[in-house]
Amino acid sequence: MSNPTAKANPYRPLLDELRATFESNASKSLEWRKDALRRLLRMFTEGDNLQRWIDARISDLGGGEAVAISEVKTVTSEIVHCLAHLDEWAADRPAALGDPGREVEGLDRRTVRPTPKGVVLTIGAWNFPINLQWLPVVDAVAAGNVCLLKPSELAPATAQLVEDMTAKYLPSNAFKVVQGGIPETTDVLALPYDHITITGSSFVGKIVMRAAAEHLTPVTLELGGKNPDVRG
């Protein structure tokens, strides 16, 4: 029985819209995926967009343009790679079970069929706020999923640009952005997704894993740490 006094999750409507889009089968179409990938590419390359990403990253983290350009180049290269191989990756292929003697060509009907998962939550990181936010999104889109993005609040200029560019270039029924810190992220993590990706510390990774376990949601973790400099 539901608790009538329980606080409603403010991000449930976003999730519901994303799930409705996925269940309509729109994102499973190869043409839809390719269009979304091309939109993502324009988001970084059209007009003065590259400079806007550079300026936002420098505003958040300082430094020069080289690292920001490298972050963007990593994302755009991934988009181009996905566009080049998407037809191959999405195609049915025979199931190789390791016993060629039992697999009769033309008669064996066992098939591996790549299938999109659904709604993917991608949680960005402050130290590489462009590529660690967008690379998982690119791959999720190529695989036919829809995305909820949570950029790091510790890189506010880039986080705002993520939201602005998403609203300008990507279909609003398939891509949503949530801003905020720990309270907002806690609410986001309380919802059921089909996959979660995050780059962060082991401490944060454990928090995400605990929240995901409530819904048996698979998680892709990239956990950072210290890189010691040992000197003699």
C-alpha positions as CSV (number, residue, x, y, z in Angstrom):
1,M,0.0,0.0,0.0
2,S,1.4,3.4,-0.9
3,N,2.0,6.0,1.7
4,P,-0.2,9.1,0.9
5,T,2.2,11.3,2.9
6,A,5.3,10.2,1.0
7,K,7.0,12.9,-1.0
8,A,6.6,12.4,-4.8
9,N,9.8,12.2,-6.7
10,P,10.1,15.4,-8.7
11,Y,11.9,13.6,-11.6
12,R,9.4,10.8,-12.0
13,P,7.6,12.7,-14.9
14,L,10.9,13.0,-16.8
15,L,11.5,9.3,-16.4
16,D,7.9,8.5,-17.4
17,E,8.2,10.6,-20.6
18,L,11.6,9.0,-21.5
19,R,10.2,5.5,-20.9
20,A,7.1,6.3,-23.1
21,T,9.4,7.4,-25.9
22,F,11.4,4.2,-25.6
23,E,8.3,2.0,-25.5
24,S,7.0,3.6,-28.6
25,N,10.0,1.9,-30.4
26,A,11.0,5.3,-31.9
27,S,14.6,5.1,-30.6
28,K,15.1,1.5,-31.8
29,S,15.0,2.6,-35.5
30,L,18.4,2.8,-37.1
31,E,17.4,6.1,-38.8
32,W,16.4,7.6,-35.5
33,R,19.7,6.6,-34.0
34,K,21.7,8.0,-36.9
35,D,19.7,11.3,-36.8
36,A,20.4,11.6,-33.1
37,L,24.1,11.0,-33.6
38,R,24.3,13.6,-36.4
39,R,22.5,16.0,-34.1
40,L,25.1,15.3,-31.4
41,L,27.9,15.9,-33.9
42,R,26.4,19.3,-34.9
43,M,26.1,20.2,-31.2
44,F,29.9,20.2,-31.1
45,T,30.9,21.4,-34.6
46,E,28.2,23.8,-35.8
47,G,28.9,27.5,-35.9
48,D,30.7,28.7,-32.7
49,N,29.7,25.6,-30.7
50,L,33.2,24.3,-30.3
51,Q,34.3,27.6,-28.8
52,R,31.4,27.6,-26.4
53,W,32.4,24.2,-25.1
54,I,36.0,25.4,-24.8
55,D,35.0,28.6,-22.9
56,A,32.7,26.7,-20.5
57,R,35.4,24.2,-19.6
58,I,38.0,26.9,-19.1
59,S,35.5,28.8,-16.9
60,D,35.1,25.7,-14.7
61,L,38.6,24.3,-14.6
62,G,41.0,26.9,-15.9
63,G,43.9,26.0,-18.2
64,G,44.1,26.5,-21.9
65,E,42.2,25.3,-24.9
66,A,44.1,22.2,-25.7
67,V,42.5,19.9,-23.0
68,A,39.0,21.2,-23.9
69,I,39.6,20.6,-27.6
70,S,40.9,17.1,-26.8
71,E,37.7,16.4,-24.8
72,V,35.5,17.4,-27.6
73,K,37.5,15.6,-30.2
74,T,37.2,12.4,-28.2
75,V,33.4,12.7,-28.3
76,T,33.1,13.7,-32.0
77,S,35.5,10.8,-33.0
78,E,33.2,8.4,-31.1
79,I,30.2,9.8,-32.9
80,V,31.8,9.3,-36.3
81,H,32.9,5.8,-35.4
82,C,29.4,4.9,-34.3
83,L,27.9,6.2,-37.5
84,A,30.4,4.2,-39.6
85,H,29.7,0.9,-37.8
86,L,26.1,1.2,-36.6
87,D,24.5,-1.0,-39.3
88,E,27.0,-3.7,-38.6
89,W,26.6,-3.6,-34.9
90,A,22.8,-3.6,-35.0
91,A,22.4,-6.5,-37.4
92,D,21.4,-10.0,-36.4
93,R,24.2,-12.5,-36.5
94,P,24.5,-16.2,-36.0
95,A,25.0,-17.5,-32.5
96,A,28.4,-19.2,-32.3
97,L,28.1,-21.6,-29.4
98,G,31.6,-23.1,-29.8
99,D,30.6,-26.3,-31.6
100,P,30.8,-25.9,-35.4
101,G,29.9,-29.5,-35.9
102,R,26.4,-28.8,-34.5
103,E,25.9,-25.6,-36.5
104,V,24.7,-26.4,-39.9
105,E,24.9,-23.5,-42.3
106,G,21.6,-22.5,-43.6
107,L,19.7,-24.6,-41.1
108,D,20.9,-23.3,-37.7
109,R,18.4,-20.6,-36.7
110,R,20.0,-19.5,-33.5
111,T,20.6,-15.8,-33.7
112,V,22.1,-13.0,-31.6
113,R,20.0,-9.9,-31.9
114,P,21.3,-6.7,-30.3
115,T,18.5,-5.1,-28.3
116,P,18.3,-1.7,-26.8
117,K,17.9,-1.6,-23.0
118,G,15.6,1.4,-22.4
119,V,16.3,4.5,-20.3
120,V,20.0,5.1,-19.5
121,L,21.1,7.5,-16.7
122,T,24.5,9.0,-17.3
123,I,26.2,10.9,-14.4
124,G,29.0,13.1,-15.4
125,A,32.2,14.0,-13.7
126,W,33.7,17.4,-12.8
127,N,37.3,16.8,-14.0
128,F,36.4,15.9,-17.6
129,P,32.9,17.4,-17.8
130,I,32.6,17.1,-21.6
131,N,33.7,13.6,-22.6
132,L,32.8,11.8,-19.4
133,Q,29.3,13.1,-19.8
134,W,28.8,12.7,-23.5
135,L,30.7,9.5,-24.4
136,P,28.2,7.2,-22.5
137,V,25.4,9.1,-24.1
138,V,26.8,8.6,-27.6
139,D,27.1,4.9,-27.1
140,A,23.7,4.6,-25.4
141,V,22.1,6.4,-28.4
142,A,23.9,4.3,-30.9
143,A,22.5,1.2,-29.1
144,G,18.9,2.6,-29.4
145,N,18.4,4.0,-25.9
146,V,17.0,7.2,-24.5
147,C,19.0,9.2,-21.8
148,L,18.7,11.2,-18.6
149,L,21.8,13.3,-18.1
150,K,23.1,14.5,-14.8
151,P,26.1,16.8,-15.3
152,S,28.4,17.5,-12.4
153,E,27.4,20.5,-10.3
154,L,31.1,21.1,-9.7
155,A,31.5,22.3,-13.3
156,P,28.6,24.7,-13.5
157,A,29.3,26.4,-16.7
158,T,29.7,23.2,-18.6
159,A,26.7,21.7,-16.9
160,Q,24.6,24.7,-18.0
161,L,25.9,24.3,-21.6
162,V,25.0,20.6,-21.5
163,E,21.4,21.6,-20.7
164,D,21.3,24.4,-23.3
165,M,22.7,22.3,-26.1
166,T,20.5,19.3,-25.3
167,A,17.5,21.5,-25.5
168,K,18.6,23.0,-28.8
169,Y,19.8,20.0,-30.7
170,L,18.2,16.8,-29.3
171,P,14.5,15.7,-29.1
172,S,13.1,16.6,-25.7
173,N,11.1,13.4,-25.4
174,A,14.3,11.3,-25.6
175,F,16.9,13.4,-23.7
176,K,16.4,15.1,-20.4
177,V,18.9,17.0,-18.2
178,V,18.8,17.3,-14.4
179,Q,20.9,19.9,-12.6
180,G,21.8,20.1,-8.9
181,G,23.9,18.6,-6.2
182,I,23.5,15.8,-3.7
183,P,19.8,16.2,-2.9
184,E,18.8,16.2,-6.6
185,T,21.2,13.3,-7.4
186,T,19.7,11.3,-4.5
187,D,16.2,11.8,-6.0
188,V,17.4,10.9,-9.5
189,L,19.0,7.7,-8.2
190,A,15.9,6.7,-6.4
191,L,14.1,6.0,-9.7
192,P,14.3,2.7,-11.8
193,Y,16.5,2.8,-14.9
194,D,17.5,0.2,-17.4
195,H,21.2,1.1,-17.1
196,I,23.4,3.6,-15.2
197,T,26.8,4.9,-16.1
198,I,29.0,7.0,-13.9
199,T,32.6,8.1,-13.5
200,G,33.6,9.0,-10.0
201,S,35.3,8.0,-6.8
202,S,34.9,4.6,-5.1
203,F,32.9,6.3,-2.4
204,V,30.4,7.7,-5.0
205,G,30.4,4.4,-6.9
206,K,29.2,2.5,-3.8
207,I,26.4,5.0,-3.3
208,V,25.2,4.5,-6.9
209,M,25.5,0.7,-6.7
210,R,23.4,0.7,-3.5
211,A,20.7,2.8,-5.2
212,A,20.8,0.7,-8.4
213,A,20.5,-2.5,-6.4
214,E,17.1,-1.4,-5.2
215,H,15.8,-1.9,-8.7
216,L,18.3,-4.5,-9.9
217,T,19.7,-1.9,-12.4
218,P,23.0,-2.8,-14.1
219,V,25.7,-0.2,-13.7
220,T,28.8,0.7,-15.6
221,L,31.3,2.2,-13.2
222,E,34.6,4.0,-14.0
223,L,36.2,4.6,-10.7
224,G,39.0,7.0,-10.2
225,G,41.7,7.2,-7.6
226,K,45.1,8.6,-6.8
227,N,48.1,8.3,-9.1
228,P,51.2,8.2,-7.0
229,D,54.4,9.9,-8.2
230,V,57.2,7.8,-6.7
231,R,60.5,9.5,-6.6
232,G,63.9,8.1,-5.6
